[in-house]
Amino acid sequence: MPAAPVDAGIDYAARFAELDAWLLEHQALWRPRPFTTVHLPWEADWPELANWLRSRTLEQAEAAHNQPHLLEGAPRPFAQLAQRALELSQLPHYQPSVDPGLSSTRSTTEQRQTADLLSRHIPGRKWQQITHFAACVRHGWQQPATHWLDWCAGKGHLGRLLAWQAGKPLTCLERDPQLNRQGVELGRQLGVSSSHVDADVLDPDSWSQLQTQHSVVALHACGQLHMTLLEQAARRGCRQLALSPCCYNRIESASYQPMSARARASVLRLSREDLGLPLQESITAGQRVRRLRDQSMAWRLAFDIWQRQARGVDQYLPTPSRPESALAQGIAHFCRDLAAHHGLQLREPEDWQALEQQGWQRLAEVRNLELVPGLFRRPLEIWLLLDRGLYLQECGYQVRLGQFCESTLTPRNLLLLAELPDAQLAPTL
């Protein structure tokens, strides 16, 4: 197993304080949304950067979107912000060896059949995420697990792999009875001792399923789902936790309610819209999907230009997502439909084609201007992860934070490992 960086010396409270101060200092750069705000507040302070970004093409913006810190030639203060964002976002990258027995290319028929059963019905990218996550979890705790619990389990693919590897029992919590039935059958075929419980994990009646002997895992559990897990698992003294958070903006409250005492003491207050910033990375998609996405956004921006001019009000109106079929009827129908949605009767533009071109030009500007808040995506996500880690430390857990796979496999690659102090953490993964 390759050596991995040791994070035992990281002072998470100090890292949080640094991030908190930096995000507060620069919130005027990352809070405003170029898609909804025609003139951004920071442009008056950095006109050269704003003009440079607005002059670039849509293709240039797309090339830099997922890695804005690599953008070259941008005027101040872009490079300085990018460097500081990288410094504040550093976490160990854990790279334990994935069990070679999981490969379906193994020589024996029995090994191939087992690997096929474990990965059946799982897309290749998701299966790689599961195997990387499982490898980090198995090597990340001092004491071996005695009973796995898969939170928001679906069919229980992650928990089943861990239970099969360790030869330990498994409990899966999932609210969809059909997925639970399928999980039971998959476990039976592998000889895994698993219990699949019909449970809505946001319902307090289901929280009693969490027991002290459980090692709880959750891969890409959304906001309220994983926050509830941390609160209830800590309250019930579950011995071990492994979490990869996702979709921080899917919360029950109108604004973010910090978990740790340090985050609650911060002046920084986050809206649901703010919580969506870390998720604004392009996902892997085919050319057709990207083209339709861009066309829909360009037409929505064209409607925005039209409604501002026709109403004489410089204000964004929220535009709902439209089905693909709406694009087939042309931009005029598309924009009229959005106007009807808002109950507006607007004087129509003289040239719909010219308006469409303005929408595409505005999209290019938006995508390039988004490179500035893009620098803050990862720092804000680390801030949120540290809030969760500090909360568990306050609850008596020993905590380690890192990355369980490359970002090319999934941008949501952060890993939180927590263990009660009766089992000290392993020195490396």
Phi, psi and omega in degrees: 000127182297146177293146179237155179301143178267129183252013184299333183272359181287128175269098186295327178295319179292319178299318179299316181299319178298312180297317182300314181295320182290317178295322177295317182298323188249022185297336177293342179271328186252344180283312182297144181254116180303332182293328184253347184242115185292315180242114185279143183303324185287346183296331179292330180276331183230063185297325181295317177295316180299314181294322180296316179294319182293340182275351185273162183273167176297321179297321178295321178295317181298322182295331183258356192302310185282343178224065184298336181292345179270359181297130182254146173087359182288137178295167177301148004257028190302308184297322180294319177295319181298318180296316181292324178299318178296317181299318183281347184260002184291128171219152179303146177251106183277130183226062175290155180290132175284137182307117181298339179293351179276351180281132179284359179267005179299158194285319188279151180298319181297317180295319179295319180295319179295315179298321179295320179295318181295323186259004184299136178069014179249122176304150186304318181294319180293322178297320177296320177299316181297314183292323177293315179299314181298320180296318179294320181294315183297329182259002189263351180246151179291315182260142178290152178291148177247338178203116181276146170228121181261115185270130185055059198281341191062232175278357177084027184300314181294308181299323180295320178298313180296318180293322179294318181293322186265346183066035182241159181291163186221136169241131179244131176252120183207136185276346181269109183300326180295317178296323178296318179297320178293322178296321177300315182293318179296320177295321179298319181295330181267352183075026179270133177280101186226145175240123181250114188254129172290106186209128169273111188291350174272354178272123181306333180297337182272347187290339178292348177293336179283125182235161184298329183281357187279140165256109191263133179235145177209111179258114178061047171279133184288169190323286185295330180295314182279333176292320176297320178302310183299316181296313186283325178294319178294320181297326183263001174070034175302136191290329183215148179222141173221122188222135166243106185288158177209158171047063183299337184278353179272079183235163182279329184275161180290334178224166184289132176254104184303151183267320186269159178297322181294319179290324178294332180280349182288150174285338183292124176238132188247134174272170174301322179298318177300319182294342178279347183303313181298343185268358186273058174242142181295131175270161178296122181211155179287168183300320181295317180297317179295320180296315179294322177299313181294321180296317179297317181291321178296320180289325175295322177290326175297318176299320180298317178299314181298311185292327178294315182291316184290324180276339185070026180234119182275074184216135178284138173249124181304131181246120181291154175297143181246148178292161180304326181298334181293333180286335184289344185264005175093161186292326181298312179296320180301311183289321177298323180296319178292322177297318178296325178302324180266004180068033184255141170243103188251147172295125188285150179293156180288330185220104180296325180295320178295322178296320178299318179297324176295323178297318179293321178295320178295323178297318178299317179295316181301311183298323179286320177294331178293347178295334179290302175297338177300332177295339185260000181301305184291316177303320179293322178294321177295321176304314180293320178295318179296323176302317179292317179295317179295324177300314180293324174299319178297334179272004175100006180272151166269134193234142172227139181237141179188198179239134184263352177198174177290151180293339177291337178279320171198132176298334179271071187250015180279146184230130173247122175245132180222143183212138176293150191292353176287352175225101185290155184289149177292151182290330179217164173265000000 
